[in-house]
Amino acid sequence: MDCMDTKIDKALKNKDIVNIMNYASRKFTKQLDADELYTCKINALWKCFLHFKPEKKCKFTTYLFKGVYIECLKAAQFLN
């Protein structure tokens, strides 16, 4: 698990990845608080590292954007 922790820490220090996650979650800022948004981003990042396959011809950042959006959508629906 240390490997995954290292990947996540490194990704959170990457300005481009953080900006993509922020952009994907911005639609949900009125529905979710900061902690919930952060949880969605971390969950999406973790799932992307587990399931991303470069051979599928999709960029990691695109995969991450969709993952963050889906996690936020699930969290917002859970609140309603």
C-alpha positions, 0 to 999 in steps of 0.5 A, a space after each residue: 500500500 505504500 506504493 499507492 500512498 506514494 503515487 497519490 502524494 506525488 499526484 497531489 503535488 502535481 499542479 496539473 493534476 490538482 487543477 484537473 480535479 478542481 475543474 472536474 469538481 467545480 460544478 458541485 461546490 454549492 452541493 458539497 462542502 470542501 471535505 466531501 469534494 476532497 474525498 471525491 478527488 482522493 477516491 477518484 485518484 485512487 481508483 484511477 491508479 488502480 484501473 487506468 490502462 494506457 493501452 485503451 488510448 485514453 489520457 490519464 488526465 481525461 480518465 481522472 476528470 471523468 472519475 472525479 466528476 462521477 465521484 462528485 455526482 455520486 456524493 451529491 446524489 447521496 445527499 438528496 
